[in-house]
Amino acid sequence: MNSQTRIPAVEISSRDLKRNAHNALSDAQLRGNMRKAMDSLMAKRLASMPDEYEREHLREMGNHVRARALSKLPELLERLEANLTRNGVKVHWAETVDEANAIVLQIAEAHQAKQVIKGKSMVSEEMEMNHFLEGHGIEALESDMGEYIIQLDHEKPTHIIMPAIHKNARQVAALFHDTLGVDYTEDVDALIQTGRRVLRQKFFEADIGVSGVNFAVAETGTLLLVENEGNGRMSTGVPPVHIAVTGIEKVVENLRDVVPLLSLLTRSALGQGITTYVNLISGPRKADELDGPQEVHLVLLDNGRSQAFADGELRQTLNCIRCGACMNHCPVYTRIGGQAYGTVYPGPIGKIVSPHLMGLENTPDHPSASSLCGACGEVCPVKIPIPSLLRRLREENIKKPDAPNPVMRGQGTKYSPRERLLWKGWRLLNTSPWLYRAFGFFATRLRGLTPGNLGPWTQNHSAPKPAARSLHELAREHLEGK
């Protein structure tokens, strides 16, 4: 591809994961970009936490902090709302993304807003806020460099920390040349400066700034954001109105709990001891302050999180601090990238989060898109047992759709009466000695009739063929020969 040619992005469905994965595997450029990026991130993480004892102790602390917060989630959310309200922040609750978007639109219309500038926020991606606001005549511009690149190319983020990590400098150069009309250059610093020049003026023109939230502290009513570029600070401090959007699981009990989580987040994500900016927001501008927004709003979104919270095992999904380490170490994600998943959250964490947000009916193959090698669980900074949660979701996927009190929306999406009957036959065969012996006798004698195509099994495996004699028969012949 030369500097004048760029392949337009296409909408990718989460239900087409298998086809998307095959397409991604045939993209040599994508695989090369991902391999280089993931190798670098894995090395940086390890270099930032070389002491295994310290690393595991910190992970244990992180797990305890998140588990304790989730065990008190309703109470902490009420305390968070009370303290934020006392600080002058207006708190809004949304059960669905439609409700969350309606709240944001209502605030925008109340201020006759025409331009919104956004810091990085995965929850706003869940809401598809940009498209929603643009549909109501409001410009929504991403200020995070990676998100800005993705927005220009009309794609979804490929990574929750580095949205455009699947692109190299040549691809970004072509994108900027085609969409911004600037001179073609592959110099990374020049490309970053180009993006900053475009965005700088937008901070001052925007009527509303939108951000995500890394942690919401119930004790003090504080919204904490971490970033490296300064765009989050500009988005939350320059426009007259700041709207923060976050999932209900981001609450922690007190400021002390944030310390180990920050250390785990930055080192697991980028191999940094700490990010360039740690922003603590506890309210709008006071009368004696020179800067900051005049209004601060917080939208707390459920969007399927209560479903996960209601189940003791699946609740662990909500421990996630959005570092992306599981993606960086996943042999599936590192080969197909995040676009193939067709979901906001790709990779291992996406495979356990997305079914709650979208329903198993819209993510039927995601829980199975794993080798269960365990790498994701080993590197998770808060020790989420991702492999066991994937197995649990696989079970939910094949349960009877009409089972009483379904745990998951879309439960039983891959239920097959024929497969259920086959497994019942398998259990009967292996629990009945006489039936097992009879099966073994006929299987060895009629081995030539074994079909070469056994459906989905033979898509990735060779068809099994019984041996000419069973092990029992060979052992008996050996003993009789003596």
N, C-alpha and C positions, 0 to 999 in steps of 0.2 A: 504494500500500500504506500503510495507516495504522499507528499504533503498536501496534495489537492484532492485526495480521495478519502472518504470516510464512510464506513458502513453504518447506516442508521440503526439505532437501537429498536428492538421489537419487544412487545409485551410478552412476558413469559408466565405461563400458568403453573401454579403449584401442583396441579393434578398431572402434569406432564413431566414429572421429575425424571423418569427413566429416559425418555426421549431427550430431554434437556441435557442429561448427563452424557449420553452418547455424543451429542453434538459438541459439548464442551471438550470431551476427550479427543476429538478430532481437530481441535483448534490448537495448533502447535504454539502459536504466539501466546495464547492465554496460559497454557501449561508452563511455558518458560517463565512468564511474568510471575505466576503464582509460586512456582518452585523457588525462584530467587528470593522473593519477598518473605515467604514462610521460613526458609532456612535462616535468613537474617534475624527474624523475630524470635525464633526458637533459641538461637545463639545468644541474643541479647538478654532474654529472660533468664537463661541459665547463668550468664555472667553477672547479672544483678543480684542473684540469690545463690552464690556458690556453696554456702554452708548448708548442708542438708538438714542439720538439726534446727537451725534458725528458720529455714524455709518451712519445715513441717510444723514447727511450733507456731509460726505465724499463721499458717493455713488452719491449724486447729483453733486458734483464737478467732479467726475470721468466721469459721463455721459456727462457733458458739455465739458470736455476736448476732449473726443473721438468724440463727435458729431461735435465739431468745426474742428477737424483735418479732419474728413471725408468730411465736407462741402468744404474744400480746398484741397482735396486729389491730384488732378492733379498738382496744383501749388506747394504743399509741396514736392511731389515726384521729381519734377524738381529741386527744391531748394536743396533737399537732395543729388541728384546726383551731382549737381554743387559743393557743399561744400565737399562731399566725394572725388570727383575728385581732388579738390584743395589740399586736405589733403594727396593725394597719393593713395587713394583706387580706384580700378578698378571696375566700376559698370556695371552689365550685366542685361538685361531685358529678361524675358522668359514668353511667353503667356501660354505655356503648360508645363506639367512635362517632356515631351520628350525633349523640348527645354532646360529646366533647366538641365537635366541630360547630354545633349550634351555639354553644356557649362562647366559643372564640368569635364567631360571627356577630353575636349579639354585642360583645364588647367592642368589636371593630366598628360596627354601625353606630354605637352610642358615641363614638369619637369621630365619626365620619372619616374613618381611615381609608386611605387609598394605597398605601405601601406598608408592607410588613417585612422586616429583616429578621432572619432566623439564625440563631446559633445551632449547634449540632443537637439533635434530639431524635432518638429512635422512636419515642412515643408519637411524635408528630408524623413520622413515617407510617406508623400503624394507622394513624388517622387519615393519611393522604391529605394532610392539611393544605399543602400547596395547591393541589388540583381543586380542592373544595373552595378555597378563597378566590382562586383565579376564576372559577365559575361564577363567582358573585362580584366580579369586577375589581378585585383587590390583588395587587401584585405581591407575590410572596417570593423573596429571594434568599437563597442559602448563603451564609457568610463563611461557613467552614470551607476551606479550600477543596477538600475532597468531595463534600456534598455539593459545592458549586460546580465542580467538574461533572458530577453525575447528573445534576439538574440540567446543565447545558446539553448533555447527551441523552436526556429523557430516559434514564435508567434507574433501577433500584440500587441501593448500596450493596456492594459485594462483601463488605466486612463491617462489623458494628463499630470498630474503632477507626479504620482507614477505608472509607467507602469506595475510593477509587484505586485501591491497591492492585487491581487487576490490569491497570493501564500503565504503559511505560511512557517515557518522555516523548517519544515519537508520536504516540497516539494522542497525547494531550496537546502537543504542538499543532497537530492537524486539526484537532477540535477547536482550539482557540483561533486558529487562522480562519476556519470556516465560519464560526459563529460570532466571533468578536471583530473580525476583519483586521487583525494585527499581523505584523510580519511573522513569517514562519521561523521559529527558532526552537531548538531542542535543549537550550540551556535552562536547567531547572530553576535557577535563581531568577532568570529573566521571566520565566513562565509564572512563577509565584508573584513577582512584582506586577505583572500584567493583571493578574486576578485581584491583587490588593488595590490597584489603582481604580479598577472598576467598582470595587465594593466600598472603598473609603467614603465616597460621597453619599452612598446609599444609607450609611449609618445616620447621617444628619438629615436626610430627607424622609426617613421612615417615620410613620406615625406610631407604629407599635413594634416592639422587639419581642421575639419569642425565643424561649430557651427550653432545654430539658432540665432535669435535676438528677445529679448522681446520688445524693443522699438528702433526705429531709429529716431534720433533727427535731424530735417531738419535744424534748426538754426545753429548748429555747425558741422554737418556732423559726428555725433557720433553714434556708435552702442552700445546699452546697453544690457548686459546679466546678469541675476541673477541666483544664484545657491548656493547649500549648501556643495557640495562635493569637490570643487576645480578642478574637472575634466574639467570644461569649461575653466578655466584659463589656465590649462595645454594644452588643445587642441588648444587654440588660441594663446598661447605664445611660446610654445616649438618648434613645427615643423616650417620649414622655410617658408611655405606658409599657409595662413589662408583663407578659403573660408567660408563666412557666407551666409546662405540661409534664406529667409524670404518672407512672403506674403506682397503684396503692401499695405495692410491696417495697418501695424505696425508702420507707420510713425506718429510722433507727431510734433507739431510746434516748441517747445523750451524746454530747460532743466527744466524750472519751471513747465511745465505740467507733467513731470515725477514724481514729488514728491508725489502727491496724488495717482497716479496710482501704484507706488511702494508700498505704504502703503496698498492700497486695495488688490493688488496682493498677497502679502506675508501673510497678515492676513486672507484673504478669502481662500487661498489655504491650508495653514498648521497651521494657528493660530500663526504665528510668527510676531513679530514686524518688523523684517527685516531679509533678508537671510544672510547667512555667507559671501557671496561674491556678490558685485555689481561691474561688470566689465564695464568700459567705454573705447571703442576702437575707436580711431579717425584716425588711419593710421598705416602704417608699421613702422618698427624700423628706427629711425633716426641715422645719422652717429655717434652721441655722446652718443647713448644709448647702454646698455650692452645686452639687451635681447629683445625678440619680433620677429615676423615674418618679413621676408624680403619683402614679398608681401602680400597684403590683397585684397581680391575680395568680392564683394557683389552681389548675384544673387537675383533679385526681381522677384517673381513669381506671376502671375495672377491666372491661373487655376480656372476660374469660378468666381473670386471675382468681376470682372467688371460687371458680370451679376447681382449680388446682388446690386452693387453700383448704377446701372442704375435705380433701382426702389426705390422710396422714402421711402416706408415702409420696404422692405426687406434689405435696406442698413444698418439698425440697427444691422443686423447680424454681420457686420464687426467691431462693437464696442468691441467685445470679447477680453479680455486680457489673456485668457487661464489660468484661476485660478483653474477651476474644481469644484467650489463650487456648481454649479447647479447639477453636477453628485452626489456629496456627499449627497444631500438632495432629490434626485429623488426616489420615491417609486418603479419605474420600474428599473432604473439602479442598485440600491442597492440590488435588488433581482436576477438580471440576469448577472451582471457584464458587462464589456466592450467588451469581446470577441464575445458575441452573435450578436452584431451589424454588425460585418464584415466590419467595416469602421475604418479609422484612428482616427476620432473623434467620440467617442461614447456618450451616455447620451443625455440630453436635448440639449446641444450646438451642438452635432453631428447631431441631428435630423433636425436642421435648417441650419447647414453648409454643411453637406455632399450632400444634393440635388443640391447645387450649384457647388460643386467640381466634382461630379460624374454623375449628372443628375437624375431627378426623375425616369427615366426608370430603373436605377440601385438601387434606394432606395425607392421603391414604398410604403413600409409599415412604414418607419421611422417617417413621420409626424403624423401617427396615433398611434404610440407606446407610448402614453401618456394619463394619466388620466385627464390632464388639471387641476390638483389641484392647480397650481400656485406657488408651493414651489420654483421652479427654478427662476421665475421672482422676487420673494421676496428676494432672497439671492444674485442675480447677483450684483456684485460690481459696475457695470457701468449701471445698470438698463435696460438691454435688455429685452423687453417685449416678452419673449420666448413663452408663451402660445398663444398670439395673432399672432405671426409669424407662429406657428404650424398650427393654424386655416387657415391662409392665404395659406400655402403650401398645406393643404388639399383641398382648393378650386382650386388651380392650378392643383392638381392631377386629378380632375374630370372634368375639362373644356374640351371642344371639342378639340381634337388634332389638327384640322385644323383651330383653331381660329386665326384671323389675329394678327400679332405682338406678338407672344408668349413671355411671360416674362421668362419662365423657359425652360431649355433644358429637354426634356421628359415630357413637359406639356401634361396633358390628359392621362397619363399612366393608370389611373384607371377609365377612362371614360366608362360609360355603358349606351347605348341607352335605355335599358330596365329600368334601375334605373331612368334615366332622365324622361322617360314616366310616371313611377310610381309617381314621385314627382309632375309632372304637374297635374296628376289626384288628388293627395292629395291637391294641391292648389285649384283646381276647386271645390273639395268637401267642403273645408272649407271656400270658399268665396261665395257659393251659398246656401242660407237658405233652399230652397225647396229640393235641392239635399241632403243636410246634414240631413234633417228630414227623407227623404225617406231611406237613408242609415242606419240611426239609427233604424228605424222601422224594416227593414229586418235583420239587424245585430243581434238584440236581439231575433228575432223569429227563426233565422236560426243559432243560436250560436253553436249548436251541430255539424255543418259542418265545424267549424273553424279548419284548418289543424294544426297538431302538429309540423310540420317542415316548417319554413319560411326562409330557407336558412341561410345565415351568421348570421342573427339576433338571431336565436335559438342556435347558437354555444355557446353563453355566457348568454343567457336570456331565461326565460320561455316563451312559446308561449302565446301571449295575447288572452283572451277569453272574448267576450262581456258579460255583465251582463244580467240577464233575463229581466230587464226593464231599460230603460234609465233614467237619472236623471230628465229630463224634464217630463217624464211620471210619475215618483214617486212623483214629486212635484205637478203635476196636480191632481193626485189621492188624495194627502194629503189635498190640498185646497178644492177639491170637497167634501171630507169627512167631512170638517168643515161646 
